[in-house]
Amino acid sequence: MKILRISVLAATLGIFFLMLASVDTQATLKYKKETGKKCTFCHTGIPETGDEDPQLTEDGKKFRDNGYKLTEEQKRRPASSDPFSAANLN
């Protein structure tokens, strides 16, 4: 009976942590869908959950400081102006 309780507790905790991890991913995809920009438009790397440094680019800092909305200048800039996009790495 004790093994069953431990197994149920472990499964419950595993599901809980999987749900927590998916919340961040959904938020990221939400911003990508809303802005039409790649993740690298705002981030220099992939931040981990709970990171104090979200690894923001200058555009990412402007986006954050503007209430998580693109500035007018950022809206006018095509996605290909992303400094880390494949088109700009050549």
Secondary structure as GFF3:
##gff-version 3
##sequence-region A 1 90
A	DSSP	alpha_helix	2	35	.	.	.	ID=ss1
A	DSSP	three_ten_helix	39	41	.	.	.	ID=ss2
A	DSSP	alpha_helix	58	65	.	.	.	ID=ss3
A	DSSP	alpha_helix	72	76	.	.	.	ID=ss4
A	DSSP	three_ten_helix	79	81	.	.	.	ID=ss5
A	DSSP	three_ten_helix	86	88	.	.	.	ID=ss6
###
